Amino acid sequence: MANILGVKPLYILSGKIIYGRGIGKLVGTPTANLQIHSENDLPPTGVYVTEILLDSQIFYGVTNIGTRPTVDNDNDVSIETLIFNFNKNIYGKRMEIRLFKKLRCPQKFENLSMLLEQIRMDCIAAQEFFGIKQISSRLHMNIKKHQVKIDDKDIYLSTKEFDVLYMLYSNPDVIFTKEQIYEAVWHEPSVGYCHAVENTVFQIRKKCKEISENIDFIKTIVGYGYKFCLTEGTDA
């Protein structure tokens, strides 16, 4: 079995999606956790470029096989897959993951922000492997330099503003609730507190409009949340 590039996977795993510890959403990366029946049958631990078969559809992402040394201290092994451009409840469904390339071995980071930055780099590497191009022709975000450009003009965002925009930018046309955004960017349960998200989105829009009055990348879904607007127009 080969992917769209004609490359055969190194490993193929399948099983039911189960509830994890919910840690992934607190670092901006909600994941699908595959049920493990025997650790003896697993590939070597590490982070892999992944093709996903779910509900007869093909998706792409990255999979971590191993422990989570940055977020907990136990030795439980998990199979956690981050699916690109996806935000649906799929617990209980069956999923097949095809691992094509090992990106790195597991490692412990000093804090969640450093972990999140590495996960973003893993995602970029996987997107490059599959030939997935940037969605926006006007907005460009550089993870390593923490740089944002609109029409080749720099826009200066705070860390939280950058993280909120990148969460939406990297999942175009996917709607996130304000609670999901808060937990992903502030790394703590929202407990119904969303004013910080609303204010951050307001600041992002304000700074974007300083570059171009007719541009708004973030669409408001009334009573729900936000998504990255593919049309890049004033559709707030």
N, C-alpha and C positions, 0 to 999 in steps of 0.2 A: 504494500500500500504506500503510495507516494502523495505528497502534498501538491499544491498548485505549481510548485517549482520543479516537480519531478524528483524530489528528494525523499528517500525512505526514512521513516522515523526510527530513532534508536530504540525506543520502547513504546508499548501501547498498554494503557491501563484503563479499566472500566469499572463502574460500580455505581452505587447510590450516593447521592449528595446528602450529607448529614449536617447537623448543626455543629459549628465549631464553638469557640469561646467568645466570638464577637470581637476579638482583638483587632482583626484586620481593619474594620471600619473606623477604629480610633486612630489609625495612621493613614487614613485616606485610601485604603485599598481593601474594600470588601471582597472576600474570596469565596469560591465554592470548594467545600471540603469533601473529598472523596473518602468513602468508607474503606477502612483497611481491615482485611481478614487475616493476613499474615505478613509480618515485616520481612520475612525471609524471601518473599517474592518481589520485593521492591527494587527499583534501580538504585544505583549509588546516590547518596544524598547530594542535594545541590539545587540550583535554580536553572530551569530549562525553558527554552523557546517551545511554545506549545500550540498545537492545533486542537480545537475542541469540537466534538460532535455532540450536539444537544438538541433534542426535539427535531431531528432530521435536518438541522442546520449546522453550517460550519462557522465557527468563530475562531478568534486567535487570542493569544495571551501568553502569560508566563506562569510556570508552576514551581512551587517550592516543595521539595521533599526533604523532610528532616525535622529537627526541633526548631524552636523559636527563641534563641538565646538572648535576643535583645528585649523581648517583651515578657518572658517568663523563665523560670529556672528549672522546670521539670525536664525529663528525658523522653517525654511522649513524642513519637514521630507522627507527623501529619502529612497529608497531600493536599496542598492548598493552591488553587488556581485562580489567578486574577484574569478575568475575561474582559477584553477590550470593548469599549462602547456598549456596556451592558449593565443593567441595573434592575433585575427582576427577581422575584421570590421563586427559587427553583428547588427548595428543599424537598427531598423525597423523590426527585426525578433521577433517571439514570443518565450518566455522562461518560463519554469515552474521551480520553486525552491521549494525544500522540506527541511524544517528546522528541524533538528534532535536533536540538543542540544544547549542550550544557554551557551555560554562561559563566557560572562561578560556583565555588563551594560555599556552604553556609558560613556565616561569620557574625560575630557580635559587634554591634555598634554602640557608641557611647550614649546615644540618646535617640528618641523616636524621629527627630528631624533628620538625622544622618541616615537612618534606616529608610525613611521616605524618599530621600534624595537618591539613594542607591536603587530602590525599587523603580523610580522614574527612569533611571539610566537603563535598568534591565528591560523596561517596557520599550524604550527607544531602540535598543538593540534587537528586540524581537520584531518590532515594526520594520526595521531595516532588513531583517532576514526575509520577511514575507513581502517586502516591497510596498508596504503601506505608506502612502504619502500624507503629508500634512493637509489638513482640511482647509485651512484659511490661507488665502493668497495675500492678505493684508497684515495679519497678526502673526508674529513669530516669537516663540519663547525659547530661550536658551537656559537649560537646567543648570549646567556647570557654572555659567557666569551669572545666573539669576537675573537674566536680562530680558526685557520685553521691548519689541519694536512694532510700531504700526506705520506702514508705508515708509520703512527705513528710518523712522524717527523714534528716538528712545522715549519710553514712558517709564517713569520711576514709581514703582509700587513698593509698599511695605511688605514684610514677609507674609503676613496674613492675606493681604490683597493678592500677592503673587500666588499663594497656595490655593485660594478660592478660584481665581481665574484659571489656574492650570488644571484643577480638578474638572472644571466644566470644559475647558479647551481640549483636554485629552480624551473626553467622552462626548463628542459632538452629537447633538440632537437627543441626548439622553437626559431625562428629567431627574433632578435630585431634589429631595425635600430640604427645607432649611435645617431640619434636625440632622439629616445626613451630612450636610456640609459642615455644620458646627462640630459634630463629633469627629469628622475627618481632619479638620484644620486646627481645632483647638485641643484635640486629643483627650476629650473627656465627654461624658454623657451630657446631652443637651438639657435634660430635665425641663423641657418646654421653653428654654431661653434661646431666642432666635434674633434678638435685636442686634447683636454683634454681626450676624450674617447680613442682615438688611443694611446696616451702616457700611459694612465693607463693600458690598455690591454697589452702593451709592457712590462710594469713593472711587471705585474702579471706573464706573461710568463717567464720573466727573473728569477724571484724568484722561480717559479716552477721548472725550469730547473736546479737550484742550488741543488734541491733535487734529480731530476732524469732527465738526458739529453734527454731521450726518451719519455718524457711525455708532452702533451699539451692538456689541457682540453677545450680550446677555439678555435673554428673553425671560420675562417674568411669567410664570404659570400661576395665575391668581388663585390664592387659597392653598397653594401647594409648595412651590419652590421656584427653581431656575433651571435653564439649560443654555448651552452654547448655541447661538443662532447661526445656522449655516449660511443664511442670506446676508449676514453682516449689516443689515439695515437698521433703521430706527424702529425697532419692534418691541419696545419695552412695555 
